[in-house]
Amino acid sequence: MYEKSRGDSLYREGKYKEAAACYARVMTIDSEVSAYSNSNVCEMDTMGGRLHAVLLCNRAACLIGLKRYDEAAKECTAALKIERGYMKAILRRARCYNRLERYEESISEYNRWFFAVKEAKRNPNFSTSDECPFDRAADISDGDLQKVMSELSNVKDRKSAAEHKARQQAEEAQRRAESAYNRQQTQQDWQYHRRWDSFRGSAPNREKKNSPRRRHKSHQESHNHKHSSKFSSSSDNYRRTEIPRASPSSDTVNCHYAVLQLDRSATQVDIRKSYRRMALKYHPDKNQNCEKAANTFRKVQLAYETLSDENSKRKYDMELRLRSHR
């Protein structure tokens, strides 16, 4: 038993790893002696079994000191298979389960320990087949009982805190999932309601200066200006007529020039500038949930599409002249 005593000394010195190795060697030696001894086999098996239970429980204490709680719990389980009422092994396994955050199992082991102690205190002469002869529940002191009661209260508090944290994490995960779903639905709704916007939320691209298309338009505007000088004075007076600057959002305003707040002599440059200004002012993104602004934006867009094209503008001007002569 020298090796066991050495293991006890190492444990008291805090050398848990070396102490656990000593206990393991003792179990190996004891198994060899039990196998080849000529002594009473039944007695040797019984004593060897109890010794193994003590050594396994001691190794569990060493592994707890090394913070290897899962291995320590297994050592306690092995000891309890030999001695089912081994109080130290029950208590150490409960502590291991607490460190492993297996709170339900830890509380169950503590309750098992308390039940054995209470039964022994109530009836000291009562004994069961599971009672450990060298570690009896009746021998537990009141001080140890109070200490273990405090440990059980701490385990219950940790269990409640862990459950509360798990609920918070589940609620937070649910909130994030709902938020992601709402963002996705909002994006889909936004894309659906923007289908009518042919410019996809932006005004027409500005043409670069001196681009071939712009030079062509400038040449065409100059040609149209020269051609317009051949018109009669009545036609000149018609083009110089100013449109009353009523609000384009008014239901009575239907003239494209009035919608863009332009004179009938406005050039293409004036039309583009006015369109951009009006489009920014009445764009649905800046006037959400406003049906009036959306209607005005559609009127502005229709007016620009009509007046920005020379052919459609010429036809529209002719229609206005015909109306004015009626």
C-alpha positions in Angstrom: 0.0 0.0 0.0 3.1 2.2 -0.2 2.0 3.4 -3.7 -1.4 4.5 -2.4 0.1 6.4 0.5 2.5 8.1 -1.9 -0.5 9.0 -4.0 -2.3 10.5 -1.0 0.8 12.6 -0.2 1.1 13.9 -3.7 -2.6 14.8 -3.7 -2.2 16.8 -0.5 0.8 18.6 -2.1 -1.4 19.5 -5.1 0.4 17.3 -7.6 -2.8 15.8 -9.0 -1.4 14.3 -12.1 1.3 12.3 -10.3 -1.2 11.3 -7.6 -3.7 10.0 -10.2 -0.9 7.9 -11.9 0.0 6.4 -8.5 -3.6 5.4 -7.9 -3.7 3.8 -11.4 -0.6 1.7 -10.6 -2.1 0.5 -7.4 -5.2 -0.7 -9.2 -3.0 -2.5 -11.8 -0.9 -4.2 -9.0 -4.1 -5.2 -7.1 -5.6 -6.8 -10.2 -2.5 -8.9 -10.7 -2.4 -10.0 -7.1 -6.1 -10.9 -7.2 -5.6 -13.0 -10.3 -2.7 -15.1 -9.0 -3.1 -15.2 -5.3 -3.7 -18.5 -3.5 -5.7 -16.8 -0.7 -9.4 -17.0 -0.2 -10.8 -15.8 -3.6 -14.1 -14.5 -2.3 -12.4 -12.4 0.3 -9.8 -11.1 -2.1 -12.4 -10.2 -4.7 -14.4 -8.3 -2.0 -11.5 -6.4 -0.6 -10.1 -5.7 -4.1 -13.5 -4.4 -5.1 -13.7 -1.9 -2.2 -10.1 -0.8 -2.7 -10.8 -0.2 -6.4 -13.8 1.9 -5.5 -11.6 4.1 -3.1 -8.9 4.4 -5.7 -11.4 5.4 -8.5 -12.9 8.0 -6.2 -9.4 9.3 -5.3 -8.5 9.5 -9.0 -11.8 11.4 -9.6 -10.6 14.0 -6.9 -7.3 14.3 -8.8 -9.0 14.8 -12.1 -11.3 17.5 -10.6 -8.2 19.3 -9.4 -6.9 19.1 -13.1 -10.3 20.4 -14.3 -10.9 17.3 -16.3 -14.5 17.0 -15.1 -15.8 14.6 -17.7 -13.1 12.0 -16.9 -13.7 12.5 -13.2 -17.4 11.9 -13.6 -16.6 8.6 -15.4 -14.3 7.5 -12.5 -17.0 8.2 -10.0 -19.5 6.2 -12.1 -17.0 3.3 -12.1 -16.7 3.5 -8.3 -20.5 3.6 -7.8 -20.8 0.4 -9.8 -18.7 -1.3 -7.1 -20.2 0.5 -4.1 -23.6 2.0 -5.0 -23.9 3.9 -1.7 -20.4 5.5 -1.8 -21.3 9.0 -0.5 -18.1 10.7 -1.6 -18.4 9.3 -5.1 -22.1 10.5 -5.3 -21.1 14.0 -4.2 -18.1 14.3 -6.5 -20.1 13.2 -9.5 -22.7 15.8 -8.6 -19.9 18.5 -8.5 -18.5 17.3 -11.9 -22.0 17.5 -13.5 -22.3 21.1 -12.2 -19.0 22.1 -13.7 -20.0 20.4 -17.0 -23.3 22.5 -16.9 -25.3 19.3 -16.8 -27.5 20.9 -14.1 -30.4 18.4 -14.1 -28.1 15.5 -13.5 -26.2 17.4 -10.9 -29.3 18.3 -8.9 -30.4 14.6 -9.2 -27.1 13.5 -7.6 -27.3 16.1 -4.9 -30.9 15.0 -4.0 -29.8 11.4 -3.9 -27.0 12.3 -1.5 -29.5 14.4 0.7 -32.0 11.6 0.7 -29.5 9.1 2.0 -28.3 11.5 4.7 -31.8 12.4 5.9 -32.9 8.8 6.1 -29.8 8.0 8.1 -30.3 10.9 10.5 -33.9 10.0 11.0 -33.2 6.3 11.7 -29.5 5.7 12.6 -29.9 2.0 13.1 -31.5 1.5 9.7 -29.3 0.1 6.9 -29.8 -1.0 3.3 -27.9 -3.3 1.0 -26.6 -0.2 -1.0 -25.0 1.3 2.1 -21.2 1.7 1.9 -19.6 0.2 5.0 -16.6 2.5 4.9 -18.5 5.7 4.0 -21.9 5.7 5.7 -24.5 8.4 5.3 -25.0 8.4 9.1 -21.4 9.6 9.6 -22.0 12.9 7.7 -21.6 15.9 10.0 -24.0 18.8 10.2 -21.3 21.1 8.9 -20.8 19.0 5.8 -24.6 18.9 5.4 -24.9 22.7 5.5 -22.0 23.0 3.0 -23.6 20.6 0.5 -27.0 22.4 0.9 -25.3 25.7 -0.1 -23.7 23.9 -3.1 -27.2 22.6 -4.2 -28.6 26.2 -3.9 -25.8 27.5 -6.1 -26.4 24.8 -8.7 -30.1 25.7 -8.9 -29.2 29.4 -9.3 -26.8 28.5 -12.1 -29.5 26.4 -13.8 -32.0 29.3 -13.6 -29.4 31.7 -15.0 -28.6 29.3 -17.9 -32.3 28.8 -18.7 -32.8 32.6 -18.7 -29.8 33.1 -21.0 -31.1 30.4 -23.4 -34.5 32.0 -23.5 -32.9 35.4 -24.3 -30.8 33.9 -27.0 -33.8 32.1 -28.5 -35.8 35.4 -28.5 -32.9 37.3 -30.0 -32.6 34.7 -32.8 -36.3 34.9 -33.4 -36.2 38.7 -33.6 -33.3 38.6 -36.0 -35.1 36.1 -38.2 -38.3 38.2 -38.2 -36.3 41.3 -39.0 -34.5 39.6 -41.9 -37.9 38.4 -43.2 -39.4 41.9 -42.9 -36.5 43.4 -44.7 -36.9 40.9 -47.5 -40.6 41.5 -47.8 -40.0 45.3 -47.8 -37.5 44.9 -50.6 -39.9 42.8 -52.6 -42.7 45.2 -52.1 -40.5 48.1 -53.1 -39.4 46.4 -56.3 -43.0 45.5 -57.1 -44.2 49.1 -56.7 -41.3 50.5 -58.8 -42.2 48.5 -61.9 -44.1 51.6 -63.4 -40.9 53.7 -63.1 -39.3 53.4 -66.5 -36.2 55.3 -65.3 -35.8 53.0 -62.2 -35.7 55.8 -59.7 -33.4 58.2 -61.6 -33.8 60.9 -64.1 -32.6 60.4 -67.7 -28.9 60.4 -68.1 -27.4 63.8 -69.0 -25.9 63.8 -72.4 -22.3 64.7 -72.5 -21.3 68.0 -74.0 -20.1 67.8 -77.6 -21.4 64.3 -78.0 -22.6 63.4 -81.6 -26.2 63.1 -80.4 -26.2 66.4 -78.7 -24.5 68.2 -81.6 -27.2 66.6 -83.9 -29.9 67.9 -81.5 -28.4 71.4 -81.4 -28.2 71.5 -85.2 -31.9 70.3 -85.4 -33.0 72.9 -82.9 -31.1 75.6 -84.9 -32.8 74.5 -88.1 -36.2 74.5 -86.4 -35.6 78.0 -85.1 -34.8 79.2 -88.6 -37.8 77.4 -90.0 -40.1 78.9 -87.3 -39.2 82.4 -88.4 -41.2 81.9 -91.6 -44.4 81.5 -89.6 -46.9 84.3 -89.5 -47.0 86.9 -86.8 -50.0 85.2 -85.3 -47.9 82.0 -84.9 -45.1 84.1 -83.3 -47.6 85.6 -80.9 -48.9 82.1 -80.1 -45.4 80.8 -79.3 -44.7 83.8 -77.1 -47.9 83.2 -75.1 -47.1 82.5 -71.5 -48.8 79.6 -69.7 -50.4 80.5 -66.3 -48.1 79.0 -63.7 -50.7 76.9 -61.9 -49.5 74.0 -59.6 -48.9 70.9 -61.7 -50.6 68.8 -58.9 -53.9 70.6 -59.7 -56.5 68.4 -61.4 -57.3 71.2 -63.8 -53.8 71.4 -65.2 -53.6 69.1 -68.2 -51.4 71.1 -70.6 -47.9 69.6 -70.8 -46.3 73.0 -70.8 -48.2 73.9 -67.7 -47.3 70.7 -66.0 -43.6 71.5 -66.5 -44.2 75.2 -65.7 -42.8 76.3 -69.1 -43.7 78.8 -71.8 -44.6 77.4 -75.2 -41.4 78.9 -76.6 -39.3 76.7 -74.3 -36.3 74.9 -75.8 -35.3 71.3 -75.3 -32.7 72.5 -72.7 -35.5 74.2 -70.8 -37.7 71.2 -71.0 -35.0 68.9 -69.7 -34.1 71.2 -66.8 -37.7 71.6 -65.8 -38.3 67.9 -66.0 -35.4 67.1 -63.7 -36.5 69.7 -61.2 -40.2 68.5 -61.2 -39.2 64.8 -61.1 -37.0 65.3 -58.1 -39.8 67.3 -56.3 -42.6 64.9 -56.9 -40.7 61.6 -57.0 -42.6 58.8 -55.0 -39.5 58.0 -53.0 -39.5 61.5 -51.5 -43.3 61.6 -51.2 -44.2 58.1 -49.8 -47.8 57.3 -49.2 -48.9 60.4 -51.2 -51.1 59.5 -54.0 -51.3 63.1 -55.2 -47.6 63.3 -55.7 -47.5 60.0 -57.5 -50.2 61.3 -60.0 -48.3 64.5 -60.5 -45.1 62.6 -61.2 -46.9 60.5 -63.8 -48.1 63.8 -65.4 -44.6 65.2 -65.4 -43.2 62.1 -67.0 -45.9 62.0 -69.7 -45.3 65.7 -70.4 -41.5 65.1 -70.8 -42.0 62.1 -73.0 -44.2 64.2 -75.3 -42.1 67.4 -75.4 -38.7 65.9 -75.4 -39.3 64.3 -78.8 -39.4 66.9 -81.7 -42.0 65.1 -83.8 -44.4 64.5 -80.9 -43.8 68.1 -79.7 -44.6 69.5 -83.1 -47.9 67.5 -83.2 -48.8 68.6 -79.7 -48.1 72.3 -80.6 -50.3 71.9 -83.7 -53.2 70.5 -81.5 -52.8 73.4 -79.1 -53.1 75.9 -82.0 -56.2 74.2 -83.3 -57.8 74.4 -79.9 -57.0 78.1 -79.5 -58.7 78.9 -82.9 -61.9 77.2 -82.0 
